[in-house]
Amino acid sequence: MIRGNSCRLLFVGFGDIERSLGARAYLLGLLEAWRCGGGAVHGFFLQQAVGNGSRRNVCGALAIFRPILSSVGAAFPTLLWRAYEVAWGLCRGYGLLRAGRDPATVCLLAGAGLLPLTRVFRGRYARLVYVLHGVAEEFLLGGPVEWLKYKMTKALERTFLPVCDAVIVVSKRMSEYCQAEYGVNRTLVVPCGVRLAEFPMNEEDRFKTRRALNISDRFVFVYCGGAAPWQCVRETVECYRLAQTLIPNALLLILSPDGAPWAAALGEADPAAYQIVSVPHTEVSRYLCGADAAFLLRKRTSVNLVSAPVKFAEYLACGLPIVTSPFVGDYSAMVQDRALGVVIDPADQATWPAAIRAIRALAADPETRARCRRAAEELSWEAIAPRLHVALDVVGEPAEISTPALLR
């Protein structure tokens, strides 16, 4: 066994963390949980070039490296540039891992491009662990280039995940996915947590936000996140339109950097019936506090069935009951079992009216906000931190990290 306070964590990631808010929030939360548990952290991220050549670091906890010539990457054919990025990532990652070699270090890798390094460094660290916070099937929602990325990622994961000492996953269903797809048994279930200090259930913020947005007398549904194909944009808008017929003073507040797709989905809706706002992640909690209920709809796909969206714990932390579907990883059952919202099928509108009435009743119940907050406390990084140390400190068969709610 290696003791928690004497063991340090070396994290090396590869991908596009600046554009992926969910991945960024999860990985930074994971590192912060280790640090809060008393362990030292050395974090590096090998950032793939972004389209506009941006060099801003939105991940202050990580040292960010970018490929040479990244500012002109768009001038190269896409496949050629991606191949170069992977080769660069492997070389840079090798240098970082070689420099950090230490038998008292737990090494975390994230990003399929780094997986070939697992065979090289397996056994040179106290434990070599891969972080799988999403599944490759997500790429199938894109075009031909994304299909090639899917095939490459699956091949790499199939070859190298069994080599790792353990794989960190975000849900029990993702653990089952790893077993079925790759024969991986050594998994650590670490749900997407929330930093409670950054997402307070603040009544003063609620009052200020509602007054600033001029929505003091409205029943506010909120959606927070992007407009990716799996986010059920159309279904969310249609469910909200039904809600308007049952709750005449309803308003939809959309917190998203992808305002255009949401505006297109809303079409000719009354502008007074919705607001679309783009705010930094640090400001999201103020707006969530101003809402009454939240949307998190997903369809039945392999991507969603193993997921653990970051927004789930953030909604709960701000006291919001959630309108969700049966296909959101481990969270759907948690919503049903603990009366944290309502579950509807996005493909079956017959389930919607009763759910809208139920979510309105939940929002009106003074016990609901406190119940949601308690659930968020169990999903917080503060609660996860000590279990993370226990699981990663012990060399051998890893324990499962989860929450009491998810173990029920």
JOPE-V353322 format. One record per residue. N is the residue number from 0. RES is the residue in three letters. PHI is phi in radians with two decimals (none if undefined). PSI is psi as a letter, one per 20 degrees, with the letter a starting at -180 (999 if undefined). Layout:
<<N,RES,PHI,PSI> <N,RES,PHI,PSI>>
This chain:
<<0,MET,none,q> <1,ILE,-1.98,p> <2,ARG,-1.27,q> <3,GLY,-0.93,g> <4,ASN,-1.27,h> <5,SER,-1.63,i> <6,CYS,-1.57,p> <7,ARG,-1.93,r> <8,LEU,-1.98,p> <9,LEU,-1.93,o> <10,PHE,-1.96,p> <11,VAL,-2.28,p> <12,GLY,-2.10,q> <13,PHE,-2.47,p> <14,GLY,2.63,b> <15,ASP,-2.09,m> <16,ILE,-1.27,h> <17,GLU,-1.22,h> <18,ARG,-1.69,i> <19,SER,-1.77,n> <20,LEU,-1.11,g> <21,GLY,-1.08,g> <22,ALA,-1.12,g> <23,ARG,-1.10,g> <24,ALA,-1.10,h> <25,TYR,-1.20,g> <26,LEU,-1.16,g> <27,LEU,-1.16,h> <28,GLY,-1.12,h> <29,LEU,-1.09,g> <30,LEU,-1.17,g> <31,GLU,-1.16,h> <32,ALA,-1.10,g> <33,TRP,-1.10,g> <34,ARG,-1.12,g> <35,CYS,-1.13,h> <36,GLY,-1.41,j> <37,GLY,1.76,j> <38,GLY,-1.72,q> <39,ALA,-1.38,q> <40,VAL,-2.24,p> <41,HIS,-2.10,o> <42,GLY,-2.08,p> <43,PHE,-2.35,q> <44,PHE,-2.31,p> <45,LEU,-1.65,n> <46,GLN,-1.45,p> <47,GLN,-1.11,q> <48,ALA,-1.09,p> <49,VAL,-1.63,q> <50,GLY,-1.00,h> <51,ASN,-1.65,j> <52,GLY,1.26,j> <53,SER,-1.02,q> <54,ARG,-2.14,j> <55,ARG,-1.35,q> <56,ASN,-1.80,o> <57,VAL,-1.68,j> <58,CYS,-2.20,m> <59,GLY,-0.97,h> <60,ALA,-1.39,i> <61,LEU,-2.11,q> <62,ALA,-1.44,p> <63,ILE,-1.78,p> <64,PHE,-2.11,q> <65,ARG,-2.16,q> <66,PRO,-1.07,q> <67,ILE,-1.02,q> <68,LEU,1.26,j> <69,SER,-1.07,h> <70,SER,-1.19,i> <71,VAL,-2.06,j> <72,GLY,-1.03,h> <73,ALA,-1.13,i> <74,ALA,-1.38,i> <75,PHE,-1.64,q> <76,PRO,-0.98,q> <77,THR,-0.97,g> <78,LEU,-1.11,h> <79,LEU,-1.12,g> <80,TRP,-1.18,g> <81,ARG,-1.11,h> <82,ALA,-1.10,g> <83,TYR,-1.09,g> <84,GLU,-1.06,g> <85,VAL,-1.13,g> <86,ALA,-1.08,g> <87,TRP,-1.08,g> <88,GLY,-1.06,g> <89,LEU,-1.13,g> <90,CYS,-1.15,g> <91,ARG,-1.18,g> <92,GLY,-1.11,h> <93,TYR,-1.04,g> <94,GLY,-1.09,g> <95,LEU,-1.18,g> <96,LEU,-1.22,h> <97,ARG,-1.16,g> <98,ALA,-1.19,h> <99,GLY,-1.64,j> <100,ARG,-0.98,p> <101,ASP,-2.92,p> <102,PRO,-1.19,i> <103,ALA,-1.83,j> <104,THR,-1.95,p> <105,VAL,-1.58,p> <106,CYS,-1.84,p> <107,LEU,-1.89,p> <108,LEU,-2.02,q> <109,ALA,-2.42,p> <110,GLY,1.91,o> <111,ALA,-1.04,h> <112,GLY,-1.07,h> <113,LEU,-1.63,i> <114,LEU,-1.04,h> <115,PRO,-1.05,i> <116,LEU,-1.35,i> <117,THR,-1.10,h> <118,ARG,-1.17,h> <119,VAL,-1.20,g> <120,PHE,-1.86,j> <121,ARG,-1.06,p> <122,GLY,1.62,i> <123,ARG,-1.60,i> <124,TYR,-2.14,r> <125,ALA,-1.00,h> <126,ARG,-2.77,p> <127,LEU,-1.91,o> <128,VAL,-2.16,p> <129,TYR,-1.78,q> <130,VAL,-1.80,o> <131,LEU,-1.87,n> <132,HIS,-1.73,j> <133,GLY,-2.75,r> <134,VAL,-1.90,q> <135,ALA,-1.11,h> <136,GLU,-1.01,i> <137,GLU,-0.99,h> <138,PHE,-1.16,h> <139,LEU,-1.19,i> <140,LEU,-1.45,i> <141,GLY,-1.80,b> <142,GLY,-1.61,a> <143,PRO,-1.05,h> <144,VAL,-1.11,g> <145,GLU,-1.14,h> <146,TRP,-1.11,g> <147,LEU,-1.12,h> <148,LYS,-1.10,h> <149,TYR,-1.07,g> <150,LYS,-1.10,g> <151,MET,-1.14,g> <152,THR,-1.10,g> <153,LYS,-1.08,g> <154,ALA,-1.12,g> <155,LEU,-1.15,g> <156,GLU,-1.14,h> <157,ARG,-1.14,h> <158,THR,-1.39,g> <159,PHE,-1.89,h> <160,LEU,-1.04,h> <161,PRO,-1.13,i> <162,VAL,-1.35,h> <163,CYS,-1.22,q> <164,ASP,-1.13,h> <165,ALA,-2.83,r> <166,VAL,-2.16,p> <167,ILE,-1.44,p> <168,VAL,-2.22,r> <169,VAL,-1.69,i> <170,SER,-2.70,r> <171,LYS,-1.10,h> <172,ARG,-1.15,h> <173,MET,-1.22,h> <174,SER,-1.07,g> <175,GLU,-1.14,h> <176,TYR,-1.05,g> <177,CYS,-1.09,h> <178,GLN,-1.15,g> <179,ALA,-1.23,g> <180,GLU,-1.45,h> <181,TYR,-2.20,i> <182,GLY,1.24,k> <183,VAL,-1.55,p> <184,ASN,-1.85,h> <185,ARG,-1.59,n> <186,THR,-2.12,q> <187,LEU,-2.03,o> <188,VAL,-1.50,o> <189,VAL,-2.09,o> <190,PRO,-1.13,r> <191,CYS,-1.20,o> <192,GLY,-1.63,a> <193,VAL,-2.37,q> <194,ARG,-1.49,o> <195,LEU,-1.06,h> <196,ALA,-1.14,h> <197,GLU,-1.54,i> <198,PHE,-2.28,m> <199,PRO,-1.35,q> <200,MET,-1.58,n> <201,ASN,-1.89,o> <202,GLU,-1.19,h> <203,GLU,-1.18,g> <204,ASP,-1.10,h> <205,ARG,-1.06,g> <206,PHE,-1.11,g> <207,LYS,-1.13,g> <208,THR,-1.14,g> <209,ARG,-1.13,h> <210,ARG,-1.23,g> <211,ALA,-1.12,h> <212,LEU,-1.56,i> <213,ASN,1.03,l> <214,ILE,-2.23,k> <215,SER,-1.04,h> <216,ASP,-1.82,j> <217,ARG,-1.90,q> <218,PHE,-1.58,o> <219,VAL,-1.79,o> <220,PHE,-1.57,p> <221,VAL,-2.13,q> <222,TYR,-2.21,p> <223,CYS,-2.18,p> <224,GLY,2.48,a> <225,GLY,-1.53,a> <226,ALA,-2.22,k> <227,ALA,-1.13,q> <228,PRO,-0.96,h> <229,TRP,-1.50,j> <230,GLN,-1.50,i> <231,CYS,1.00,l> <232,VAL,-1.09,g> <233,ARG,-1.09,g> <234,GLU,-1.16,h> <235,THR,-1.11,g> <236,VAL,-1.14,g> <237,GLU,-1.14,h> <238,CYS,-1.15,h> <239,TYR,-1.14,h> <240,ARG,-1.07,h> <241,LEU,-1.13,g> <242,ALA,-1.03,h> <243,GLN,-1.08,h> <244,THR,-1.32,h> <245,LEU,-1.75,h> <246,ILE,-2.24,n> <247,PRO,-0.99,h> <248,ASN,-1.70,k> <249,ALA,-1.20,q> <250,LEU,-2.49,q> <251,LEU,-1.83,o> <252,LEU,-1.84,o> <253,ILE,-1.92,o> <254,LEU,-1.83,o> <255,SER,-2.70,q> <256,PRO,-1.36,i> <257,ASP,-1.81,m> <258,GLY,-1.12,h> <259,ALA,-1.07,g> <260,PRO,-1.07,h> <261,TRP,-1.20,g> <262,ALA,-1.10,h> <263,ALA,-1.13,g> <264,ALA,-1.16,h> <265,LEU,-1.29,h> <266,GLY,0.98,c> <267,GLU,-1.69,k> <268,ALA,-1.06,q> <269,ASP,-1.00,p> <270,PRO,-0.99,h> <271,ALA,-1.34,i> <272,ALA,-1.61,i> <273,TYR,-2.70,r> <274,GLN,-2.42,p> <275,ILE,-1.98,p> <276,VAL,-2.29,p> <277,SER,-1.91,o> <278,VAL,-2.33,q> <279,PRO,-1.08,q> <280,HIS,-1.02,h> <281,THR,-1.16,i> <282,GLU,-1.75,i> <283,VAL,-1.03,g> <284,SER,-1.05,h> <285,ARG,-1.08,g> <286,TYR,-1.30,h> <287,LEU,-1.08,h> <288,CYS,-1.08,h> <289,GLY,-1.46,i> <290,ALA,-1.70,r> <291,ASP,-1.96,h> <292,ALA,-2.72,r> <293,ALA,-2.27,q> <294,PHE,-1.76,p> <295,LEU,-2.61,m> <296,LEU,-1.71,p> <297,ARG,-2.48,q> <298,LYS,-1.52,r> <299,ARG,-1.40,n> <300,THR,-2.34,r> <301,SER,-1.09,h> <302,VAL,-1.12,g> <303,ASN,-1.34,h> <304,LEU,-1.12,h> <305,VAL,-1.92,j> <306,SER,-1.42,r> <307,ALA,-2.59,m> <308,PRO,-1.01,p> <309,VAL,-1.04,h> <310,LYS,-1.11,h> <311,PHE,-1.03,g> <312,ALA,-1.18,h> <313,GLU,-1.17,g> <314,TYR,-1.01,g> <315,LEU,-1.09,h> <316,ALA,-1.04,h> <317,CYS,-1.58,j> <318,GLY,1.40,k> <319,LEU,-1.70,p> <320,PRO,-1.21,q> <321,ILE,-2.07,p> <322,VAL,-1.62,o> <323,THR,-2.30,a> <324,SER,-2.14,r> <325,PRO,-1.32,j> <326,PHE,-2.06,k> <327,VAL,-1.88,m> <328,GLY,0.82,c> <329,ASP,-1.49,i> <330,TYR,-1.33,h> <331,SER,-1.05,g> <332,ALA,-1.14,h> <333,MET,-1.11,g> <334,VAL,-1.08,g> <335,GLN,-1.18,g> <336,ASP,-1.18,h> <337,ARG,-2.03,j> <338,ALA,0.92,l> <339,LEU,-1.74,j> <340,GLY,2.75,b> <341,VAL,-2.30,q> <342,VAL,-2.05,p> <343,ILE,-2.23,q> <344,ASP,-1.64,o> <345,PRO,-1.02,h> <346,ALA,-1.65,i> <347,ASP,-2.27,n> <348,GLN,-1.18,i> <349,ALA,-1.14,h> <350,THR,-1.47,i> <351,TRP,-1.37,g> <352,PRO,-0.99,g> <353,ALA,-1.09,h> <354,ALA,-1.17,h> <355,ILE,-1.12,g> <356,ARG,-1.11,h> <357,ALA,-1.19,h> <358,ILE,-1.20,h> <359,ARG,-1.13,g> <360,ALA,-1.16,g> <361,LEU,-1.09,g> <362,ALA,-1.12,h> <363,ALA,-1.39,i> <364,ASP,-1.41,p> <365,PRO,-1.09,h> <366,GLU,-1.35,i> <367,THR,-1.13,g> <368,ARG,-1.06,g> <369,ALA,-1.16,h> <370,ARG,-1.15,g> <371,CYS,-1.11,g> <372,ARG,-1.10,g> <373,ARG,-1.09,h> <374,ALA,-1.12,h> <375,ALA,-1.12,h> <376,GLU,-1.08,h> <377,GLU,-1.22,h> <378,LEU,-1.63,j> <379,SER,-1.34,q> <380,TRP,-1.11,h> <381,GLU,-1.08,h> <382,ALA,-1.35,h> <383,ILE,-1.28,h> <384,ALA,-0.88,g> <385,PRO,-1.12,h> <386,ARG,-1.22,h> <387,LEU,-1.09,g> <388,HIS,-1.12,g> <389,VAL,-1.03,g> <390,ALA,-1.22,g> <391,LEU,-1.50,i> <392,ASP,-1.35,h> <393,VAL,-1.60,o> <394,VAL,-1.42,p> <395,GLY,2.38,b> <396,GLU,-1.26,o> <397,PRO,-1.27,q> <398,ALA,-1.49,r> <399,GLU,-1.48,p> <400,ILE,-1.79,p> <401,SER,-2.73,a> <402,THR,-2.07,q> <403,PRO,-0.94,h> <404,ALA,-1.11,g> <405,LEU,-1.38,i> <406,LEU,-1.53,i> <407,ARG,-1.16,999>>
